[in-house]
Amino acid sequence: MRQATVYIDSAALQYNLNRVKQLAPTAKIVSMVKANAYGHGVKDCLAALKDSDAFGVACLEEALEIRDLGYLQPITLIEGIFSSDEMQIVIDQKIECVVHHQQQLDWLMAHKDAYIAQNLKVWVKLNSGMNRLGFKIHEIKDVINTLKAEGFTCVLAMHFANADADHPLNDEQIRQFLEVKNDCAPLMGSCCNSAAIYKYPELHFDYVRPGIMLYGATPFADRSVADLDLKPVMTFTAEVIALNDIQAGEHVGYGSTFTAEKDMTLAIVSIGYGDGYPRAFPKQNYVAINSQQVRLVGRVAMDMIAIDATGLNLQLGTEVELWGKTRLVDDVAEANGTIGYELLCRMSSRPVRIPQ
Ligand SMILES: Cc1ncc(COP(=O)(O)O)c(C=O)c1O
């Protein structure tokens, strides 16, 4: 059987959740498990995250998957509902909604009594400069005051555009958030994703919303998971399926982009972009074998890569770590001009998943 495997380390997931608790001891934790728990497989992650106060997902289908798996914690739909017929399901399943535009408000008002009777909070989204979702500062105070007057319990929600960096927009987003929170007091608040949890301890308020840090990857370009004291959760491995000796001047793979500088041994590993391994190759990329970094040569194909096994005495069946605890997903992402988030989220369903 082809051995492309994704191991999910539940202890690492729990460790990272505990890091959130240490960093934000007074806030409730909405663990972000959207996009199939950032590619880790939601069903393999929820048990380790069961002490979260709530889960955050992007759509009703993701929320219902959590309910089908038997988890009864509050769930927040971070983009709210997409059509009016979803409102009754949301109420029946005790799922909380973000509202970010007038149409969602109208749908909510039409179900006011049932929503409130289920003790569901409304997450009212402020557009403070990211310009994706939310009410602008000149409209949101009226929205919140009206909702409160109708008997709803509201949480002011905001998302940073640059939590991972020093950017002038951060101060403006914070200024707007605090103004609304104060002017509409008392009002619960939530504005911190992973990077902001580290960067803005004074802004944790009622709910923090960690995503990438739970999975042991970094939200920052210049801070590693070791700096942040997080543990990688996913280990992605494959096996050596062929060993070839080639001579100086010979080429490797599609496009013959690599030319051997010397006589060398290649190991062919059964992994490729069909599994979610990235093909973009602007910089030298590596895999890890027995904690040693080994370079890729030639292009990544759909099902195979080639690595330089010269002098390594590899065998057929030797296990290769594509990313995990030795070769960090953040470093693979960097070598491919992307971010760990993307590599994790676009794992294909082909590798076998093994929760540990
Ligand atoms: C609204 C919202 N909150 C929190 C998060 C979690 O962000 P991160 O994974 O950077 O912690 C996301 C992720 O995109 C989000 O969209």
The ligand as an SDF file (V2000), in Angstrom:
LIG
                    3D

 16 16  0  0  0  0  0  0  0  0999 V2000
  -12.6440   36.0030   11.9880 C   0  0  0  0  0  0  0  0  0  0  0  0
  -11.4600   35.1450   12.2790 C   0  0  0  0  0  0  0  0  0  0  0  0
  -11.0390   35.0190   13.5480 N   0  0  0  0  0  0  0  0  0  0  0  0
   -9.9640   34.2550   13.8450 C   0  0  0  0  0  0  0  0  0  0  0  0
   -9.2580   33.5900   12.8760 C   0  0  0  0  0  0  0  0  0  0  0  0
   -8.0560   32.7700   13.2560 C   0  0  0  0  0  0  0  0  0  0  0  0
   -6.8960   33.3390   12.7280 O   0  0  0  0  0  0  0  0  0  0  0  0
   -5.4650   32.6810   12.9870 P   0  0  0  0  0  0  0  0  0  0  0  0
   -5.4840   31.3630   12.3060 O   0  0  0  0  0  0  0  0  0  0  0  0
   -4.5100   33.6240   12.3660 O   0  0  0  0  0  0  0  0  0  0  0  0
   -5.3230   32.5630   14.4670 O   0  0  0  0  0  0  0  0  0  0  0  0
   -9.6610   33.7080   11.5410 C   0  0  0  0  0  0  0  0  0  0  0  0
   -8.9040   33.0270   10.4860 C   0  0  0  0  0  0  0  0  0  0  0  0
   -8.8490   33.3520    9.3550 O   0  0  0  0  0  0  0  0  0  0  0  0
  -10.7880   34.5140   11.2350 C   0  0  0  0  0  0  0  0  0  0  0  0
  -11.2030   34.6550    9.9780 O   0  0  0  0  0  0  0  0  0  0  0  0
  1  2  1  0
  2  3  1  0
  2 15  2  0
  3  4  2  0
  4  5  1  0
  5  6  1  0
  5 12  2  0
  6  7  1  0
  7  8  1  0
  8  9  2  0
  8 10  1  0
  8 11  1  0
 12 13  1  0
 12 15  1  0
 13 14  2  0
 15 16  1  0
M  END
$$$$
